[in-house]
Amino acid sequence: MEGLPLIQLTAGDRTMYHPMQNATLQRGYLFPVWAPVELALTGFIVSKGGNSLRIYSSIRKYGGSLFGLTSKHQVLVNFAGVDRLMSQSFHTLNAEPFQYTLLTRVFGAIGSSELKKKAKDSWRDLLGPVERMFVNETSVAAAIERGNIPEKAASFVTFSTDKERMRHWELSADIRLVRPSLADNRGVVEANLQSLTRDFGACIAIPLLYGQDFLDRYAQVLDDLWKFDNDLFSLMLIGVPTWAPFKIVKEGLAARSRLGKQMEALYRRIDQYQKKEPVDLGADMSDISNTALDRNKIYRRDDWSFRHRGVSDLALLWGQNANTQPTLFWFLAYVYSTPSLLDELRQEIAPYVTMSQRSPPEIISMDLTKLSRDCPRTKACLFETYRLTIDVVSIRYVERPVTIKDGSLRHELEPGTFVSAPHSTSHRDPSVYANPDEFVPDRFLKTNPETGKMSASYGNLKPWGSGAAICKGRTFAEKEIMAAGAAIISLWDIGPAGGSWKLPSMVPGTGVKKPAADMRVLISRRVLN
């Protein structure tokens, strides 16, 4: 683990966030403000080893795989039975207190007995529409198809200097035209790859959930979403007060406020649309997802205010994008910067990405099923990207006494304890992965000895968390990255702006590591032989 992350979450806690079901919430049910710091400190010390680990081990409450100074919070490190432990029912180990903490402390809901009651009545029903969109293979494939990724990828960059002519995802990438695109001249632009790919992915995903009108009408949504994620999220989780006189807090809160108000206004329009009333602003609601429509029916049934509808779905908007889009950047950065790998992947995906013979080339069709099933090297590159960049933690609250069998040790955890399992502590462990700091996708490839067929396997990798709350959005995220990545790889050449590849160092994020600085690259259309 690199750096000292303030907070790391399972993708499941992001994508599938919902308010807590328990209507008898007490202060002790809220995740302690110091626990994210203890979690980060534990990961840092364990990864470094040496005297700091020996000292820390001598003062922790338990031994073995449990690290933590108090009975209020314990960190499970490299515990062999983590899947079995985290699979226990919510009556024993409950994910909802942490999720409620996010709702009230991070996303801005004001806790009350009324909110708790509505959360209790609605929680499981609100989960259903999200699972139907993000879990079901058929639904996910249909959603990705509706995203028109080949068409969007054809305009990954437009070679325009006029912001009115640029695509939405280009606006944050500080694009500089190096050479215009003319009939007899291949155009080149210089751009920030992280900002470009992150916003490209978001412009695919957001309309699939909330419609194109929402993205077009709220032009600042991406800027606000990333400011909230990058600058405010972790500060709120560790209890920094909203009145703190810091610019980063004030601007982050302003972004969160705008996001909440826009989500509230969206749900007013959804409600009007469903009631066949005139829709505010004459907004086009024809492509709103069934997920949003069905969730609003539940909100209306249980008398949620529009403000709370907006806050609850802000968590869903954030969860849909905050892990997946940064991962797309890292995936492309590793693929393009690794010698010979780009040509290998282009050859592998070519049978499933049909290209036109015109100039510039376009994608005529894309077989999403076969991309996912029959491109093991591409998928192995994605798995290796997960390993190097995702910081994933499963967090549970102990409702009933729990006995943990840890080798020859037995630990008794009492109700009221939070248990955090940071799965990424093994991702750079040389005893698990040889040369753990290197990008080696082949480590995830296996060959069937009977058929000789190659496949990509997760093995020991746990990028989605563990147990009952494992990420329900993993199918959607993986297919979106595979499809968007394949489209960009097929259509575009990308090289380093400085003459040689140097990937930026990584800093902690809220689930996926972020580049310490954006990555300047040169982008031009691919010329097919």
HELIX and SHEET records of a PDB file:
HELIX    1   1 ALA A   11  THR A   15  1                                   5    
HELIX    2   2 ARG A   27  TYR A   29  5                                   3    
HELIX    3   3 ALA A   35  LYS A   48  1                                  14    
HELIX    4   4 GLY A   50  ILE A   59  1                                  10    
HELIX    5   5 VAL A   82  MET A   86  1                                   5    
HELIX    6   6 GLU A   96  THR A  101  1                                   6    
HELIX    7   7 LEU A  102  VAL A  106  3                                   5    
HELIX    8   8 SER A  113  PHE A  134  1                                  22    
HELIX    9   9 GLU A  137  ARG A  146  1                                  10    
HELIX   10  10 ILE A  149  ALA A  154  1                                   6    
HELIX   11  11 HIS A  168  GLU A  170  5                                   3    
HELIX   12  12 LEU A  193  TYR A  210  1                                  18    
HELIX   13  13 GLN A  212  ARG A  217  1                                   6    
HELIX   14  14 VAL A  221  LYS A  227  1                                   7    
HELIX   15  15 PHE A  228  LEU A  232  3                                   5    
HELIX   16  16 PHE A  233  LEU A  237  1                                   5    
HELIX   17  17 LYS A  247  GLN A  274  1                                  28    
HELIX   18  18 ASP A  280  GLY A  282  5                                   3    
HELIX   19  19 ASN A  290  ARG A  301  1                                  12    
HELIX   20  20 PHE A  306  ASN A  321  1                                  16    
HELIX   21  21 THR A  324  SER A  337  1                                  14    
HELIX   22  22 LEU A  341  ILE A  349  1                                   9    
HELIX   23  23 ALA A  350  TYR A  352  5                                   3    
HELIX   24  24 LEU A  368  ARG A  373  1                                   6    
HELIX   25  25 PRO A  376  THR A  389  1                                  14    
HELIX   26  26 HIS A  423  SER A  426  5                                   4    
HELIX   27  27 PRO A  441  PHE A  444  5                                   4    
HELIX   28  28 GLY A  467  ALA A  469  5                                   3    
HELIX   29  29 ARG A  474  LEU A  491  1                                  18    
SHEET    1   A 5 LEU A  66  THR A  70  0                                        
SHEET    2   A 5 HIS A  73  LEU A  76 -1                                        
SHEET    3   A 5 PHE A 418  PRO A 422  1                                        
SHEET    4   A 5 VAL A 393  VAL A 398 -1                                        
SHEET    5   A 5 LEU A  93  ASN A  94 -1                                        
SHEET    1   B 4 ARG A 176  ARG A 179  0                                        
SHEET    2   B 4 VAL A 188  ASN A 192 -1                                        
SHEET    3   B 4 ARG A 520  ARG A 525 -1                                        
SHEET    4   B 4 TRP A 492  PRO A 496 -1                                        
SHEET    1   C 2 VAL A 353  MET A 355  0                                        
SHEET    2   C 2 ILE A 363  MET A 366 -1                                        
SHEET    1   D 2 VAL A 402  ASP A 406  0                                        
SHEET    2   D 2 LEU A 409  LEU A 413 -1                                        
SHEET    1   E 2 LEU A 445  THR A 447  0                                        
SHEET    2   E 2 MET A 454  ALA A 456 -1                                        
SHEET    1   F 2 MET A 506  VAL A 507  0                                        
SHEET    2   F 2 LYS A 514  PRO A 515 -1                                        
END                                                                             
